[in-house]
């Protein structure tokens, strides 16, 4: 008759591998894959086969270890950067991640045990006591206040405000939006054309106060041309453009 041996229970294949690494006191970054694989296979051969789902997980890890063992016997592979690849790298990453979460679970378990020893009591003070505020004695609060001290406090406040200013951005100018609409500019240009009858396009743009005014004026001239209220002519290429009004001073088109 065989001697019954009670094996320790592990949460999964990574838990078993971590146990074997700690038991053999080896470096997790330099796992002796042959030795660990042999011990791992010896353990799963002794496991009871009652739960096939659990056994399947251990068998998958066994196949992974055997695959790594075979790759260790072959010439080392080289990646795109010309560096040799270690077949154990992925396994080491999984073990480190599992070890981190395992120790975190220990920490949470200890905190839960400590929290179970604590008893909390809700506050039971009367509302009158909670709402009570000690009265403030103004004379005592302002006992040492003088004009000199007030001036010093005022200067400190001003200095803190100055320190908050950005020395670069504070020198920037303020950009304000110009409230000029196209219909308003069309009315102005139309009235200007009615008064002057014939004028230079360049001179008209030169009278504008900003680039925005120039753009809106140009659009206004295009709209007035479309409606037939002004006429544009240019004698030669690169000559100044002349604008003529097609309305008389009373607003009658074509001077009728």
NORRA-V20281 format. One record per residue. N is the residue number from 1. SS is DSSP state (A for helix, B for strand, O for the rest). D_LAST is the distance of its C-alpha to the last C-alpha in Angstrom with 1 decimal. Layout:
n,ss,d_last
N,SS,D_LAST
N,SS,D_LAST
This chain:
n,ss,d_last
1,O,130.9
2,O,127.9
3,O,127.3
4,O,124.1
5,O,121.7
6,O,118.8
7,O,115.7
8,O,113.1
9,O,109.9
10,O,106.7
11,O,103.1
12,O,102.2
13,A,102.8
14,A,100.9
15,A,103.1
16,A,106.2
17,A,105.0
18,A,104.3
19,A,107.8
20,A,109.4
21,A,107.5
22,A,108.6
23,A,112.1
24,A,112.6
25,O,110.9
26,O,108.7
27,O,105.3
28,O,102.5
29,O,100.6
30,O,103.6
31,O,105.0
32,O,108.2
33,A,106.9
34,A,110.2
35,A,112.2
36,A,109.6
37,A,109.1
38,A,112.8
39,A,113.1
40,A,110.1
41,A,111.6
42,A,114.9
43,A,113.3
44,A,111.4
45,A,114.6
46,A,116.3
47,O,113.5
48,O,114.0
49,O,111.9
50,O,111.1
51,O,107.4
52,A,105.8
53,A,102.4
54,A,103.8
55,A,105.9
56,A,102.9
57,A,101.1
58,A,104.2
59,A,104.7
60,A,101.1
61,A,101.8
62,A,105.0
63,A,103.3
64,A,100.8
65,A,103.7
66,A,105.5
67,A,102.3
68,A,101.9
69,A,105.6
70,A,105.2
71,A,102.1
72,A,104.1
73,A,106.6
74,O,104.0
75,O,102.4
76,O,99.6
77,O,96.1
78,B,93.4
79,O,89.8
80,O,86.7
81,O,87.2
82,O,90.7
83,O,92.5
84,B,95.4
85,O,94.8
86,O,97.4
87,O,97.9
88,O,98.8
89,A,95.4
90,A,93.9
91,A,97.1
92,A,97.3
93,A,93.7
94,A,94.6
95,A,97.8
96,A,96.0
97,A,93.4
98,A,96.0
99,A,98.2
100,A,95.3
101,A,94.6
102,A,98.3
103,A,98.8
104,A,95.7
105,A,97.3
106,A,100.5
107,A,98.5
108,A,96.8
109,A,100.1
110,A,101.7
111,A,98.8
112,A,99.2
113,A,102.9
114,A,102.3
115,A,99.7
116,A,102.2
117,O,104.5
118,O,101.9
119,O,101.4
120,O,98.3
121,O,98.2
122,O,95.1
123,O,94.5
124,O,96.2
125,O,95.4
126,O,94.5
127,A,90.8
128,A,91.7
129,A,93.2
130,A,90.3
131,A,87.8
132,O,89.8
133,O,88.4
134,O,90.4
135,O,89.0
136,O,87.5
137,O,89.0
138,A,86.1
139,A,88.5
140,A,90.4
141,A,87.2
142,O,85.8
143,O,89.2
144,O,88.8
145,O,85.1
146,O,84.3
147,A,81.2
148,A,82.1
149,A,82.4
150,A,79.0
151,A,77.4
152,A,79.1
153,A,77.8
154,A,74.3
155,A,74.4
156,A,75.7
157,A,72.8
158,A,70.2
159,A,72.0
160,A,72.0
161,A,68.2
162,A,67.8
163,A,70.0
164,A,67.8
165,O,64.8
166,O,64.1
167,O,64.3
168,O,61.8
169,A,59.3
170,A,59.3
171,A,57.7
172,O,54.7
173,O,51.4
174,O,49.6
175,O,46.6
176,O,44.0
177,O,41.3
178,O,37.8
179,O,35.8
180,O,32.4
181,O,30.6
182,A,27.9
183,A,25.4
184,A,25.9
185,A,25.5
186,A,22.3
187,A,20.9
188,A,22.3
189,A,21.0
190,A,17.4
191,A,17.7
192,A,19.4
193,A,16.7
194,A,14.0
195,A,16.5
196,A,17.7
197,O,14.8
198,B,17.6
199,B,21.1
200,B,24.4
201,A,25.3
202,A,28.9
203,A,28.2
204,A,26.4
205,A,29.4
206,A,31.7
207,O,30.5
208,O,31.7
209,O,35.1
210,O,36.7
211,A,36.8
212,A,35.7
213,A,32.6
214,A,31.9
215,A,32.3
216,A,30.1
217,A,27.4
218,A,27.7
219,A,27.4
220,A,24.3
221,A,22.6
222,A,23.7
223,A,22.4
224,A,18.9
225,A,19.0
226,A,20.1
227,A,17.2
228,O,14.7
229,O,13.5
230,B,15.2
231,B,16.4
232,B,20.0
233,B,21.6
234,O,25.2
235,O,26.4
236,O,30.1
237,O,32.3
238,O,33.2
239,O,30.5
240,O,28.6
241,O,25.5
242,B,22.2
243,B,19.4
244,B,15.8
245,B,13.1
246,O,10.1
247,B,8.5
248,O,7.9
249,O,10.9
250,O,10.0
251,O,9.6
252,O,6.1
253,B,6.5
254,O,5.7
255,O,3.8
256,O,0.0
